[in-house]
Amino acid sequence: MSTTIPPTAVGDFLDLAITGQRGRAVRSVLDLLDGGVPAAVLIRDVLMVAQRRVGEHWQRAEWSTADEHLVTGVTQATLDALAATTPDGDAPGTVVVACAEGDWHALPSQLFAESLRAVGRGVIFLGASTPAADIASFLEQRQPDALAVSCSLPLAYLGVARAVDAAHEHGLPVIAGGRALTEPRAVSLGADAWSADVEGAVAVLRSWRHTPPQVSREPVQLDPAAVVLDATAEELADRAFADLERGFPPLTGYTERQRAHTRQDLVYIVRFVAAARLVDDATVFTDFLQWLGDLLEARGVAPTALPVGLAALAPHLQEIDAAAHRLVAADAVPQG
């Protein structure tokens, strides 16, 4: 019996998954479980690491979206197989785990939920993009000890705040986590606690059993301009795209697919600016901008395209929020 994961475990798993050997990939992880490696460790050190690598391969254009979906499906199957071997938690209390409304990345949230269950916590997992109204009804019916909200993308920050409001309505505390959240961001969206990992979440939940936090039933206060930005992202992108058509000659040579991607990128830019403003953290936007620049470069898009797009958006954002305008204008290059 061994609790050590071989250094090649993640690479072997991905090699099998990307070549469509689903059964062998799942079996490679179950063999480690049979050999004595705890399920929680396998989730953390094999499946979570594998999914991060999947994202990196996609970002560098080494794997297509189809490849990413293939491997993610194998990871999901492996997680389900591990979950089938894990008894329900026997620790007192139950935590409901849900993705924030607008966040369709269910797998990271489920990896977290199954990690909690693997270390003995009582868990109910609700899945992707759970509407706040449905969360509220579910919490009223089940009366858990707490709600855990997962957020993988800043675009779902409004969903986090709505989920917090739904839980606080019923006097339940909320712990938030996920790739898109830091402690200050989570707190600004109304969460009562934040955790970067399962161990931290378990410690918080344990402390709440002894000393429940004071929960405010007042709605989370959000910057109204940021809310407007998010709501009008499509309209603002359309205006900026029309400006690009008039003033950015290379756009005339784009295919319909490239034009659609360009417009969608403008929508994302506006929504990430709104997200940055919602949590008062400019790095939400600047990190996205770096990510988008790398993505476009890996796909052969001219490096001038992004700053020109920012310049087209900037004046339209200024009409709504001066701070949002400053964020975008800092990296913009006027058309010419």
C-alpha positions as CSV (number, residue, x, y, z in Angstrom):
1,M,0.0,0.0,0.0
2,S,1.3,3.4,-0.9
3,T,-0.1,7.0,-0.5
4,T,2.5,8.4,-3.0
5,I,1.4,9.5,-6.4
6,P,4.0,8.5,-9.2
7,P,5.5,11.6,-10.8
8,T,4.2,10.5,-14.2
9,A,0.6,10.0,-13.0
10,V,-0.8,13.2,-14.4
11,G,1.0,12.9,-17.7
12,D,0.0,9.3,-18.1
13,F,-3.6,10.2,-17.4
14,L,-3.6,13.0,-20.0
15,D,-1.9,10.9,-22.6
16,L,-4.6,8.2,-22.3
17,A,-7.4,10.8,-22.2
18,I,-6.4,12.8,-25.2
19,T,-6.1,9.6,-27.3
20,G,-9.6,8.6,-26.3
21,Q,-8.7,5.7,-24.0
22,R,-11.3,6.7,-21.5
23,G,-11.5,3.3,-19.6
24,R,-7.7,3.1,-19.2
25,A,-7.5,6.7,-18.0
26,V,-10.1,6.1,-15.4
27,R,-8.5,2.8,-14.4
28,S,-5.1,4.5,-14.0
29,V,-6.5,6.6,-11.2
30,L,-8.6,3.9,-9.6
31,D,-5.5,1.7,-9.5
32,L,-3.8,4.4,-7.4
33,L,-6.9,4.5,-5.1
34,D,-6.7,0.7,-4.8
35,G,-3.1,1.1,-3.9
36,G,-3.8,3.3,-0.9
37,V,-3.9,6.8,-2.2
38,P,-6.8,8.7,-0.6
39,A,-9.5,9.9,-3.0
40,A,-9.1,13.5,-1.8
41,V,-5.4,13.4,-2.7
42,L,-6.2,11.9,-6.2
43,I,-8.7,14.7,-6.8
44,R,-6.2,17.4,-5.7
45,D,-3.0,16.1,-7.2
46,V,-4.1,14.3,-10.3
47,L,-7.5,15.5,-11.6
48,M,-7.2,19.2,-10.6
49,V,-3.6,19.3,-11.9
50,A,-4.7,17.6,-15.1
51,Q,-7.5,20.1,-15.7
52,R,-5.1,23.0,-15.2
53,R,-2.8,21.5,-17.9
54,V,-5.8,21.1,-20.2
55,G,-6.4,24.8,-19.9
56,E,-2.8,25.6,-20.6
57,H,-2.7,23.4,-23.7
58,W,-5.9,25.1,-25.0
59,Q,-4.5,28.6,-24.2
60,R,-1.4,27.9,-26.3
61,A,-3.5,26.5,-29.2
62,E,-1.9,23.1,-28.7
63,W,-5.3,21.5,-28.2
64,S,-8.6,22.5,-29.8
65,T,-11.8,23.1,-28.0
66,A,-12.8,19.5,-29.1
67,D,-9.6,18.2,-27.5
68,E,-10.4,20.1,-24.3
69,H,-13.9,18.7,-24.2
70,L,-12.7,15.2,-24.8
71,V,-10.2,15.3,-21.9
72,T,-12.6,17.1,-19.6
73,G,-15.2,14.4,-20.2
74,V,-12.6,11.8,-19.1
75,T,-11.8,13.8,-16.0
76,Q,-15.5,14.0,-15.2
77,A,-15.9,10.2,-15.7
78,T,-12.9,9.6,-13.4
79,L,-14.3,11.9,-10.7
80,D,-17.7,10.1,-10.9
81,A,-15.9,6.7,-10.5
82,L,-14.0,8.0,-7.4
83,A,-17.2,9.5,-6.0
84,A,-18.9,6.1,-6.3
85,T,-16.3,4.6,-4.0
86,T,-16.6,7.4,-1.4
87,P,-19.2,7.0,1.4
88,D,-21.4,9.9,2.3
89,G,-19.7,12.2,4.9
90,D,-20.3,11.5,8.5
91,A,-19.2,14.9,9.9
92,P,-22.1,16.9,11.5
93,G,-23.8,19.4,9.3
94,T,-24.2,19.7,5.6
95,V,-22.8,22.2,3.1
96,V,-24.6,22.9,-0.2
97,V,-22.1,23.5,-3.0
98,A,-23.2,25.5,-6.1
99,C,-21.6,27.3,-9.1
100,A,-22.5,31.0,-9.1
101,E,-25.2,31.9,-11.6
102,G,-23.5,32.5,-15.0
103,D,-20.7,30.1,-14.2
104,W,-21.0,27.0,-16.4
105,H,-17.7,25.5,-15.2
106,A,-19.3,22.7,-13.1
107,L,-16.3,20.5,-13.0
108,P,-14.1,22.6,-10.7
109,S,-17.0,23.0,-8.3
110,Q,-17.7,19.3,-8.4
111,L,-14.0,18.5,-7.8
112,F,-14.3,20.7,-4.7
113,A,-17.5,19.1,-3.5
114,E,-16.2,15.6,-3.9
115,S,-13.0,16.6,-2.1
116,L,-15.1,17.8,0.8
117,R,-17.1,14.5,0.8
118,A,-13.9,12.5,0.6
119,V,-12.7,14.0,3.9
120,G,-16.0,13.3,5.6
121,R,-18.1,16.4,5.1
122,G,-21.8,16.1,4.3
123,V,-22.2,17.7,0.8
124,I,-25.0,18.4,-1.6
125,F,-23.8,19.5,-5.0
126,L,-26.1,21.5,-7.2
127,G,-24.1,21.9,-10.4
128,A,-23.4,24.6,-12.9
129,S,-24.9,28.1,-13.0
130,T,-27.5,27.7,-10.3
131,P,-30.1,30.6,-10.3
132,A,-30.2,32.4,-7.0
133,A,-33.9,32.0,-6.7
134,D,-33.6,28.3,-6.9
135,I,-30.7,28.3,-4.4
136,A,-33.0,30.2,-2.0
137,S,-35.8,27.7,-2.4
138,F,-33.4,24.7,-2.0
139,L,-31.8,26.2,1.1
140,E,-35.3,26.8,2.7
141,Q,-36.3,23.2,2.0
142,R,-33.0,21.5,3.1
143,Q,-31.8,23.7,5.9
144,P,-28.0,23.0,5.5
145,D,-25.4,24.6,7.7
146,A,-23.8,26.7,5.0
147,L,-23.6,27.5,1.3
148,A,-20.3,27.2,-0.6
149,V,-20.2,29.2,-3.9
150,S,-17.7,28.4,-6.6
151,C,-16.7,31.0,-9.1
152,S,-14.3,30.1,-12.0
153,L,-14.8,33.3,-14.0
154,P,-15.1,36.9,-13.0
155,L,-18.0,37.2,-15.4
156,A,-20.1,35.4,-12.7
157,Y,-19.4,37.9,-9.9
158,L,-23.0,39.1,-10.0
159,G,-24.1,35.5,-9.6
160,V,-21.9,35.2,-6.5
161,A,-23.5,38.3,-4.9
162,R,-27.0,36.9,-5.8
163,A,-26.2,33.5,-4.2
164,V,-24.9,35.3,-1.1
165,D,-28.1,37.2,-0.9
166,A,-30.2,34.0,-1.3
167,A,-28.3,32.3,1.6
168,H,-28.3,35.3,3.9
169,E,-32.1,35.6,3.4
170,H,-32.3,32.4,5.3
171,G,-29.6,33.3,7.8
172,L,-27.0,30.9,6.3
173,P,-23.3,31.8,6.0
174,V,-21.5,31.6,2.7
175,I,-18.0,30.5,2.0
176,A,-16.7,31.4,-1.5
177,G,-13.9,30.1,-3.6
178,G,-12.7,29.2,-7.1
179,R,-10.1,30.5,-9.5
180,A,-11.8,33.9,-10.0
181,L,-11.9,34.8,-6.3
182,T,-9.4,36.1,-3.8
183,E,-10.4,36.9,-0.2
184,P,-10.9,40.6,-0.8
185,R,-13.0,39.9,-3.9
186,A,-15.1,37.3,-2.1
187,V,-15.7,39.6,0.8
188,S,-16.6,42.5,-1.5
189,L,-19.3,40.3,-3.0
190,G,-20.8,39.6,0.4
191,A,-19.2,36.2,1.3
192,D,-18.7,35.5,5.0
193,A,-15.4,33.6,4.3
194,W,-13.1,32.6,1.5
195,S,-10.9,29.6,1.0
196,A,-8.3,28.7,-1.6
197,D,-8.5,25.0,-1.0
198,V,-10.4,22.2,0.6
199,E,-8.3,22.2,3.7
200,G,-9.1,25.8,4.3
201,A,-12.8,25.3,3.7
202,V,-12.9,22.4,6.1
203,A,-11.3,24.6,8.8
204,V,-13.8,27.4,8.2
205,L,-16.8,25.0,8.3
206,R,-15.6,23.4,11.5
207,S,-15.2,26.8,13.1
208,W,-18.7,27.8,12.1
209,R,-20.1,24.7,13.8
210,H,-18.8,26.1,17.1
211,T,-19.1,29.8,16.4
212,P,-21.6,30.7,13.6
213,P,-20.8,34.0,12.0
214,Q,-23.2,36.9,12.2
215,V,-25.1,37.0,8.9
216,S,-26.5,40.2,7.6
217,R,-29.8,39.9,5.8
218,E,-29.3,43.2,3.9
219,P,-28.6,42.7,0.2
220,V,-24.9,43.0,-1.0
221,Q,-24.2,46.6,-2.0
222,L,-22.7,46.7,-5.5
223,D,-21.4,49.6,-7.6
224,P,-24.4,50.5,-9.8
225,A,-22.2,51.7,-12.7
226,A,-20.5,48.2,-12.8
227,V,-23.9,46.6,-12.9
228,V,-25.0,48.8,-15.8
229,L,-21.7,48.0,-17.7
230,D,-22.3,44.3,-17.4
231,A,-26.0,44.6,-18.5
232,T,-25.1,46.7,-21.5
233,A,-22.0,44.9,-22.7
234,E,-23.6,43.6,-25.9
235,E,-24.8,47.1,-26.8
236,L,-21.4,48.7,-26.1
237,A,-19.6,46.1,-28.1
238,D,-21.9,46.7,-31.1
239,R,-21.1,50.4,-31.0
240,A,-17.4,49.8,-30.7
241,F,-17.5,47.2,-33.5
242,A,-19.3,49.7,-35.8
243,D,-16.5,52.2,-35.1
244,L,-13.9,49.5,-36.0
245,E,-15.7,48.8,-39.3
246,R,-15.3,52.5,-40.1
247,G,-11.8,53.1,-38.9
248,F,-9.8,49.8,-38.8
249,P,-9.2,48.7,-42.5
250,P,-7.9,45.1,-41.6
251,L,-11.4,44.2,-40.4
252,T,-12.6,44.3,-44.0
253,G,-10.5,41.2,-44.7
254,Y,-11.8,39.2,-41.8
255,T,-13.9,36.1,-42.4
256,E,-17.4,36.1,-40.9
257,R,-16.1,33.8,-38.1
258,Q,-13.2,36.2,-37.3
259,R,-15.6,39.1,-37.3
260,A,-17.9,37.3,-34.9
261,H,-14.9,36.4,-32.6
262,T,-13.8,40.1,-32.7
263,R,-17.2,41.3,-31.6
264,Q,-17.5,38.7,-28.9
265,D,-14.0,39.7,-27.6
266,L,-15.3,43.3,-27.2
267,V,-18.3,41.9,-25.2
268,Y,-15.9,40.0,-22.9
269,I,-13.7,43.1,-22.5
270,V,-16.6,45.2,-21.3
271,R,-17.8,42.4,-18.9
272,F,-14.3,41.9,-17.5
273,V,-14.1,45.7,-16.9
274,A,-17.4,45.5,-15.1
275,A,-16.2,42.6,-13.0
276,A,-13.1,44.5,-12.0
277,R,-15.2,47.4,-11.0
278,L,-17.6,45.2,-9.0
279,V,-14.8,44.0,-6.7
280,D,-12.7,47.2,-7.0
281,D,-9.7,45.2,-8.3
282,A,-8.1,46.3,-11.6
283,T,-6.1,43.1,-11.8
284,V,-9.3,41.3,-12.7
285,F,-9.2,43.2,-16.0
286,T,-5.4,43.5,-16.5
287,D,-5.0,39.7,-16.0
288,F,-7.7,39.0,-18.5
289,L,-6.1,41.4,-21.0
290,Q,-2.8,39.6,-20.7
291,W,-4.6,36.2,-21.1
292,L,-6.5,37.5,-24.2
293,G,-3.4,39.0,-25.7
294,D,-1.6,35.7,-25.4
295,L,-4.6,33.8,-26.7
296,L,-4.8,36.0,-29.8
297,E,-1.1,35.8,-30.4
298,A,-1.2,32.0,-30.3
299,R,-3.9,32.1,-32.9
300,G,-2.0,34.4,-35.3
301,V,-4.0,37.6,-34.7
302,A,-2.0,40.8,-35.3
303,P,-0.8,42.3,-31.9
304,T,-2.2,45.7,-32.9
305,A,-5.8,44.4,-33.0
306,L,-6.4,44.3,-29.2
307,P,-5.2,47.8,-28.4
308,V,-7.2,49.2,-31.3
309,G,-10.3,47.4,-30.1
310,L,-9.8,48.9,-26.6
311,A,-9.6,52.4,-28.2
312,A,-12.9,51.8,-29.9
313,L,-14.5,50.8,-26.6
314,A,-13.0,53.5,-24.4
315,P,-15.3,56.5,-25.4
316,H,-18.4,54.4,-25.0
317,L,-17.4,53.3,-21.5
318,Q,-16.7,56.9,-20.5
319,E,-20.4,57.6,-20.9
320,I,-21.2,55.2,-18.1
321,D,-18.2,55.0,-15.7
322,A,-15.0,57.2,-15.8
323,A,-13.0,54.5,-13.8
324,A,-13.9,51.9,-16.4
325,H,-12.8,54.2,-19.2
326,R,-9.5,54.8,-17.5
327,L,-8.9,51.0,-17.2
328,V,-9.5,50.4,-20.9
329,A,-7.8,53.6,-22.1
330,A,-4.5,52.7,-20.4
331,D,-3.8,50.0,-22.9
332,A,-5.6,51.5,-25.9
333,V,-4.0,52.6,-29.2
334,P,-6.1,54.9,-31.4
335,Q,-7.1,53.7,-34.9
336,G,-5.0,55.2,-37.7
